[in-house]
Amino acid sequence: MTIVNLVVNETPVTADVEDTMLLGVFLREMLQLTGTHIGCDTSQCGACVIHLDGMAIKACTMLAVQADGARLTTIEGLAKGDDLHPVQQAFIDNHGLQCGYCTPGMIMTAVDFLAHNPTTDIDEISRALEGNICRCTGYNNIIKSVQQAARVMSASDMVDEVDHV
């Protein structure tokens, strides 16, 4: 067992974790942040994407002890109170989800992508989302969602803002 100290969704967390516990499991089971989905455990599907120190990472292949000292943002911490992040709102507006399993990972990946690249180019968005698999939507509405969010974020100067840090 190892004690880890993190900031998760702007809340300090100290926990005693098994050395082999995956970060995604830690978030879901110990912190009850179930928006981080575990789909494959092999880093293929992207359902577990969170932000670690402002960068999108897949939580299914990282150990919780490796995140000691880090700042994490999960899908639960993306909104500011009742105000959804523009990417979250765009997914709703454009029906960018169906079953919703991949949605948190898609949104977290899109937020990170748009923070570094405010494009609405379909090919660039598609490449950015390559590590996220959706089996329901056919991706068209996901891409429309990211395009809308890019327009909203560039209009409001949110492009350089990652995880509200």
C-alpha positions as CSV (number, residue, x, y, z in Angstrom):
1,M,0.0,0.0,0.0
2,T,1.1,3.5,-0.8
3,I,-0.3,6.9,0.2
4,V,-1.0,9.2,-2.7
5,N,-1.8,12.9,-2.6
6,L,-3.6,14.4,-5.5
7,V,-5.9,17.2,-6.4
8,V,-9.0,15.7,-8.2
9,N,-11.4,18.1,-9.7
10,E,-9.9,20.9,-7.6
11,T,-10.4,18.9,-4.3
12,P,-7.3,17.7,-2.4
13,V,-7.3,13.9,-2.0
14,T,-5.1,11.6,0.2
15,A,-5.7,7.9,-0.1
16,D,-3.9,4.7,0.7
17,V,-3.9,2.6,-2.5
18,E,-2.6,-0.8,-3.6
19,D,0.5,-0.4,-5.6
20,T,-1.1,-2.2,-8.6
21,M,-4.4,-0.3,-8.6
22,L,-5.1,1.4,-11.9
23,L,-5.8,5.1,-11.9
24,G,-9.2,4.5,-13.6
25,V,-10.2,2.0,-10.9
26,F,-9.0,4.4,-8.2
27,L,-11.2,7.1,-9.6
28,R,-14.3,4.9,-10.0
29,E,-14.1,2.7,-7.0
30,M,-12.3,4.8,-4.3
31,L,-13.5,8.2,-5.3
32,Q,-16.9,7.2,-6.8
33,L,-16.2,9.3,-9.9
34,T,-17.9,6.9,-12.3
35,G,-17.8,9.1,-15.3
36,T,-14.4,7.7,-16.1
37,H,-15.3,4.5,-17.9
38,I,-13.1,1.4,-18.2
39,G,-13.9,-0.2,-21.5
40,C,-10.8,-2.2,-22.6
41,D,-8.0,-2.0,-20.0
42,T,-5.6,-1.9,-22.9
43,S,-5.6,1.8,-23.9
44,Q,-7.5,1.1,-27.1
45,C,-11.0,2.6,-26.6
46,G,-10.4,5.9,-24.9
47,A,-13.5,5.7,-22.6
48,C,-11.2,6.4,-19.6
49,V,-9.6,9.6,-20.8
50,I,-9.0,12.2,-18.0
51,H,-6.7,15.2,-17.7
52,L,-3.5,14.8,-15.6
53,D,-1.7,18.1,-15.1
54,G,-3.7,19.5,-18.0
55,M,-3.0,16.7,-20.5
56,A,-5.3,14.1,-21.8
57,I,-4.3,10.6,-20.6
58,K,-5.9,7.2,-20.5
59,A,-6.5,6.2,-16.9
60,C,-6.8,2.5,-17.6
61,T,-3.0,2.0,-18.2
62,M,-1.6,4.2,-15.5
63,L,-1.2,3.3,-11.9
64,A,-2.8,5.4,-9.2
65,V,0.6,5.7,-7.4
66,Q,2.1,7.2,-10.6
67,A,-0.3,10.1,-10.3
68,D,0.9,11.0,-6.8
69,G,1.2,14.8,-6.6
70,A,-0.7,15.4,-9.8
71,R,-3.8,17.5,-10.6
72,L,-6.5,15.4,-12.2
73,T,-9.7,16.5,-13.9
74,T,-12.4,14.0,-14.7
75,I,-15.6,14.6,-16.7
76,E,-17.3,15.4,-13.3
77,G,-15.0,18.3,-12.8
78,L,-15.2,19.8,-16.3
79,A,-18.2,22.0,-15.8
80,K,-18.1,25.2,-13.7
81,G,-21.0,24.7,-11.4
82,D,-24.2,24.4,-13.5
83,D,-22.4,25.8,-16.6
84,L,-21.3,23.0,-18.8
85,H,-18.0,23.2,-20.6
86,P,-18.6,24.2,-24.3
87,V,-17.6,20.7,-25.5
88,Q,-20.1,19.1,-23.1
89,Q,-22.9,21.5,-24.4
90,A,-21.9,20.9,-28.0
91,F,-22.3,17.1,-27.5
92,I,-25.8,17.7,-26.3
93,D,-26.7,20.3,-29.0
94,N,-25.4,18.0,-31.8
95,H,-26.5,14.6,-30.5
96,G,-22.9,13.6,-30.2
97,L,-23.7,10.7,-28.1
98,Q,-26.0,7.7,-28.1
99,C,-25.3,5.1,-25.4
100,G,-22.9,7.5,-23.7
101,Y,-20.2,5.0,-22.8
102,C,-17.5,6.6,-24.9
103,T,-18.8,10.2,-24.3
104,P,-16.7,11.2,-21.2
105,G,-13.5,10.1,-22.9
106,M,-14.4,11.8,-26.2
107,I,-15.2,15.0,-24.4
108,M,-12.0,15.0,-22.4
109,T,-10.0,14.3,-25.5
110,A,-11.7,17.0,-27.4
111,V,-11.2,19.6,-24.6
112,D,-7.5,18.8,-24.6
113,F,-7.3,18.9,-28.4
114,L,-9.1,22.2,-28.7
115,A,-7.0,23.8,-25.9
116,H,-4.0,23.3,-28.2
117,N,-5.5,23.5,-31.6
118,P,-8.7,25.6,-32.1
119,T,-9.4,24.2,-35.5
120,T,-12.7,23.1,-37.0
121,D,-11.0,21.1,-39.7
122,I,-12.7,17.7,-40.0
123,D,-9.5,15.8,-40.7
124,E,-7.6,17.2,-37.8
125,I,-10.5,16.5,-35.4
126,S,-10.8,13.0,-36.7
127,R,-7.1,12.4,-36.1
128,A,-7.3,13.9,-32.6
129,L,-10.1,11.5,-31.8
130,E,-8.4,8.4,-33.3
131,G,-7.7,6.9,-29.8
132,N,-11.4,7.1,-28.9
133,I,-13.8,4.4,-30.2
134,C,-17.6,4.9,-30.5
135,R,-19.7,2.0,-31.6
136,C,-23.0,3.9,-31.9
137,T,-22.8,7.3,-33.5
138,G,-20.8,6.9,-36.7
139,Y,-18.7,9.9,-35.5
140,N,-20.5,12.5,-37.7
141,N,-22.3,14.2,-34.8
142,I,-19.2,13.9,-32.6
143,I,-17.2,15.8,-35.2
144,K,-20.0,18.4,-35.5
145,S,-19.9,18.7,-31.7
146,V,-16.2,19.4,-31.6
147,Q,-16.6,21.9,-34.5
148,Q,-19.3,23.8,-32.6
149,A,-17.2,23.8,-29.4
150,A,-14.2,25.1,-31.3
151,R,-16.2,28.0,-32.6
152,V,-17.7,28.8,-29.2
153,M,-14.3,28.5,-27.4
154,S,-12.5,30.7,-29.9
155,A,-15.2,33.3,-29.7
156,S,-14.9,33.3,-25.9
157,D,-11.1,33.0,-25.7
158,M,-11.3,29.7,-23.9
159,V,-9.0,28.0,-26.3
160,D,-5.9,28.4,-24.1
161,E,-7.8,27.4,-21.0
162,V,-7.3,23.8,-20.0
163,D,-9.1,22.3,-17.0
164,H,-9.9,25.8,-15.6
165,V,-6.3,25.9,-14.2
